[in-house]
Amino acid sequence: MNGKLKLALAGCCAVLLALALAACTTQPEPAAAPTAAPATALPTEPPATATPVPPPTPAPTATAAPTIAPTATPVPPPTATPAPEPEPPAEEPPAFQMPPPTMTRLADGVYHYFGFFGSSLVVIADDAVLTTDVYNFPRAQSLKEEIAKITDTPVSIIALTHEHYDHVGGTGVFPDATIVCQQNCQQAFDLFMVAEVGDVPEVDETFDTYQEIMVGDKVVELHYMGPGDGEATTVVYMPEEQIVVTSDMYEPRALTHKNWVHDKNFVGTRYILNTISEWDLKHAINAHSLGTDPVDLYENVDYYNDLYDAVSAAVVEAATQAGGAFGAYPLYDTLPQTLELEQYQDWTNYDTSFPSHVERMLLSIYHGD
Ligand SMILES: [Zn+2]
């Protein structure tokens, strides 16, 4: 109960009490009258002496009230304490609006589509169109519409960046497309139950460590360097245009949220990011941000290197003291709570997810996955 309401109720109570008191104090007068009336009535006195009779009429209470009222000044309170203001209605949260998709030209015939919080590389030639992950049905529809604004040529190749189900859906929107994925994709699609209820593509072509695709006269390279985010992590690279595409490997000045680190091989991610950061790059497309400045990649290379250095130093120290690798095992219980990398504390998700990164890097170093 808020203060105003309490005051209002207190005011109301005061009024009620005053009225009740008024009623109580005036009650005796009319009550006395009936006894007086018969007494005077019985003697057969002329009505003149029976003038006390008026009291039985309700009038006295009506006239009594005004005499009480002045002392019952609490009556004003209703006006003195303004009626309780109604609580302002809770502010409606602004309705969520999906940012409109964007198609940004990065080089001649090469675009970055960003929509539904996901990135796709789009490479357009006269007789072929390649794109990367299309994610899901509505996003794939949007991508198709945006591509149709640039070319009449249908999408002919979809290169998947890894096997995660939030990336591989929606390919049915492009019935003419050949689906290419690193060979571990198919293994995941075959093994996991979710494939039976999810939107999982029919993979047409697989590769082991490297595949080159020509889109018109443009070279698109697919590189597999071991697991990173998932088991089929593929890096897409256009050497002439100096454009690299990775998915779920890093985000600009943000830690991958703790909910999504369990299938991320941290040592592998560090290796892949270090490797591609040595390539000539004008644009680095990541899965979930509009920006393509390679500086986002370079900052994450530093982050993964610093995390690796700090965790591996602790592992080496503990193992050395114990005389064997087993000595690092207790670090699982302590290091995630004690290790800090202050220079990344202002990155998004640091507070919630850094301990999980320490744990995952420790596991990756200790177990190799
Ligand atoms: Zn992923």
Residues whose N, C-alpha, C, O or C-beta is under 5 A from the ligand:
A	BS01	ZN	H164 D229 D248
